[in-house]
Amino acid sequence: LMLAAQEGHKEVCELLIENGAEIEPSDGNGFRALMLAAQGGHKEVCELLIEKGAEIEASDSNGLRALMLAAQEGQKEVCELLIKKGAKVEAANKDGFRALMIAAQNGNKEVCKLLIEKGAEIEAANKDRVRALMLAAQEGHKEVCEILIERGAEIEAATKGGLRSLMLAAINGHKEVCELLIEKGANVNLKNNWENTPLHITAQRGHLDTCKLLLQKGSDITAKGNDG
């Protein structure tokens, strides 16, 4: 059943269920048929499994649920179905990641819009105080960053280590995201817990264009971090 669900074979799933296949068996990591169908975007199979009693909030060994997996893969229609059937938008895995954070990290803007519309908390954070905007910035997903900022995401929120969205974008040389964040008010000279500015961070990684941008926007070239 899990294999058929994963591949979206609805008629095979129906046949297996009719002949006694268990809806909720899991593999060694706790993955279930509904989770695999959701991840693959197989909406009709998800509907069938839910109708037959699949537990929407079942999770794997790391606390991942069907909605999170659908959000990760950008499966908007499946996300809509799961939420309609009772999936908790604010459920978190063992590390504190929620569906919105996972969608943002993977650049799935339409899923992000849906989750926010359905009540996802934009400023929800994981154990390290990482938020959706930080994850989108780190991966260079400018359009997702725009959506989150428009909906009220805090530009200067910081992780436990003092990292902010601008720093995370700078780490990976995402110049356009850096431009957006600065335009929206990000301070180019704020430091993390190691006294490093975004300029220090992007210079260490060799991102010349991002260095030039930060200098144009007022980065203090004389600022010193803990390493000098």
Disulfide bonds with the S-S distance in Angstrom:
none
